[in-house]
Amino acid sequence: MTTKIKVDGTTYEVTVDDKTPLLWVLRDHLNLTGTKYGCGVAQCGACTVLVGGKAVRSCATFLDEIGDKEIMTIANTTDPLLKKVQEAWVEEDVPQCGYCQSGQIMNATGLLKANSNPTEEEIIAEMNGNICRCGTYNRIKNAIKKINAGA
Amino acid sequence: MGLSRRTFLKTTTLATSAFVIGFYLPSTARAEEDSKGAIALQPNAFIQIDPDNTITFLMGQAEMGQGTYTAMAMSIADELDADWDAVRFKASEVKPVYNSVFGPFMLTAGSTSMSTKHLEMRKIGAAVNAMLKTAAAQRWNTDLSNVKTTKSQAINIKTGAKLTYGELVSDIKTMSVPEYPKLKDLKDCELIGKPTKRHPSEAWAKVTGKAEYGVDVRMDNLKYAAVLHPAVFGSKIVSFDPSEALKRNGILKVKQIPGGIAVIAEHWFQAKEALNHISVVWDKGTFASISTADLKKEYSDLLKKPGASMRKDGNSAKAFKEAHSIISAEYEFPFLAHAPMEPLNCTVHHTGTTAKMWTGGQMQTTYRDDCANILGIKPEAVEYHNTLLGGGFGRRGAANSDYINDAVFTAKDEEWPIMTLWTREDDIRMGNYRPMYKNKARVALNRFGDITAFEATVVGQPVVKDTILGFLFKDGVDWAQWDGLTDHPYSITNHDMQSHSPSSPIPALWWRSVGHTQTAPMVEGIVDEAAHKAGVDPIAYRISMLDDLRCIKLLVDVKRISDWNNRKKEKNVGYGVALVKSFGSLVAQVAKVRVTDNDFKVEKVWCSVDCGFAVNPLNVENQMISGINFGLAPTKYSEITIKNGEAEQNNFYDYLVTRISDAPDIQVSIVNSGEKIGGIGETAVPPIFPAVANAIFDATGKRYHSLPIKIS
């Protein structure tokens, strides 16, 4: 199947088998390796990207579900909110091994797009699907709280 | 002789220098490149200074999240007076100069990077700095005292003239290396000992998705492989039919390898999906009838028998006979998977008599040599590239090289470079677990409540036996069985401690903090029980049982930061303490736990750490947070159980780990005792198990000896 998808402002024409998850289209067909494989079953959040501004698990998202909605990944360089989240992550010294952080950052960006001033409870509820084996959760909470998403 | 001037210089250096280990021996290929002027001077194996003043630190230690790149770089950069923000990191080649203190191989394990390499890194930075200063003084024809260095440049303090390190680098090629360079006084250090965020180059790569892990390696004509592994440990393939798999899109080849059946495809998802279309006849072997209950039975039987002696002193039998009271307990700890976030992978390109490989590994030399052995070529013919590691926790130091071997056998004799990537299910189900343990311990108390004797028996598969750390298996006893138990810090005069080493087809492996994962819950659990029996406050009791002033001071510190004496008594809330010495450091923790119905929540952890000297206090704090959250997983959730010879767990839906909702508030206090530098990557893990169990006792009056803790 040949489909057009728009990723971080660039339109790609991809020819992939039906039922190839978006994660592998990004990683192996387009070589956009910033989005990570962690579990393949939407349990860890490492593959999180935004589709139409909403956080989704790309390992369990298929091209026919995306339609003409734009895909935003960790490699996006133009989204001001994503930039703020990335800056907060560096400022708070969040990343350790760093592998899950693409997904953490995209999930946080999705959260802040929908809710610019989340409470601690909302942060925990929204971020609970993203596993970090290095246990950087405390720093992640601090980073999200510091982001002024409204400005 | 045919020695170039540079090679001669190096040779001379090697013969006379105190840091032989620091100096680079050019390979033939490199020397050839060098004669063409293609590569910049490497004053040694750790610092590369390019003429454009780009300074790159070559890292022999693997960065898996523990902050080693930043800490190693701080150690060099401070002495070198390098421009911190501008330095760059690069994983080193496999060379003896990067070997660990444990043997002739590179190794990132045991929380040893800083404790064994910090001083060496400083000396190297200082030596190169001295050479650059001398070169600048010669250029300016001035006295050395007129030259100062800062931010990768030399400054003539008389004239204000400046020269970058890059401009000076050609001059130091002909210079001999100072043997005893003067190190900075700690008070003059700008980085060492100061809270320093992860180096911006690494941090920004990791928040923008540009950081390269093994799974991100890409090259022309790269193909991907998935492997069908046996589900039953120890089972073998009798026959298989790949015909359906081969009909599928993108499938290039299906081949049997020692680890299973590899499917090579244009894209990984194609390979992975094709695994479901291979029919295999297995010889499941004898383990197919074994389940966790059978192993527990076997271990229980062993517990009753005399084992290999781990420690015997005094007269334990007599002490128990004369005891005023005795506390005894049995402990069960399950197999644990490491589950690093990046699934295991390795990319290999076999090109006849040479090969290239890319992976994130904790044992670079071993993996390169494995690759060479399998391909039947010389180790030097393998070009090994270490990437960043998406978590390690010991798993990327697999003693049996399982994921490396899969990749090498898959790529052997193939025309393409091939990335062999495991699924998360492979990672959870393929073993190399922290062993399952069934232990018992008992202590004798005199009428004052002091512990007079300590007996323990540990039953669990050995971890270091027959590995590159095999020297730590002695007299039938494995390091992972005794570490933290036989060398507990308490003043007890009579001991009888033994171990048994059962075997099974399940490979066992070191897991973040290794033996302490089973010894800390025993030692700090039973000491807490003794305190309760004695009717003494658990911190005061520990202090009364300790001689080691460092331990006492740390307990006093954690008592202070947790405001222990004023801890708030609430219904169903408990506080527990634990102190563990591991990897040369001490960590004391107080956990506050709230118990509800059949659940508990660790609300707050106060953590005091004495690692001698904190090279990077911010990273020490980060590693304490990391270790606590990591350790909470097996305290509360994680376990691998066996049914009919297979792991019962598959993925993060049934192998549960700590999530953000589980993460407690954590307060860290660093005590710089000035003792020898200890490790930091693993040391926060062990105390959290007993601190939480002790807190649950405080809340409920019930002792939980086994992990994970299931409130009943």
Interface residues (C-beta under 8 A of the other chain):
Chain A: D17 T20 P21 W24 D28 H29 N31 T33 G34 T35 K36 Y37 G38 C39 G40 V41 Q43 C44 A46 T73 I74 A75 Q86 W89 V90 D93 V94 P95 Q96 C97 G98 Y99 C100 Q101 S102 I105 I123 I124 A125 M127 N128 N130 I131 C132 R133 C134 G135 T136 Y137 N138 R139 I140 K141
Chain B: E63 M64 G65 Q66 G67 K197 R198 P200 E202 A203 W204 A205 K206 V207 T208 G209 K210 A211 E212 Y213 V215 D216 R218 Y224 N249 G250 H267 W268 F269 Q270 A339 P340 M341 E342 P343 L388 L389 G390 G391 G392 F393 L421 T423 R424 L618 N622 I625 S626 G627 I628 N629 F630 L632 N651 F652 Y653 V657 T658 R659 I660 S661 A663 D665 I666
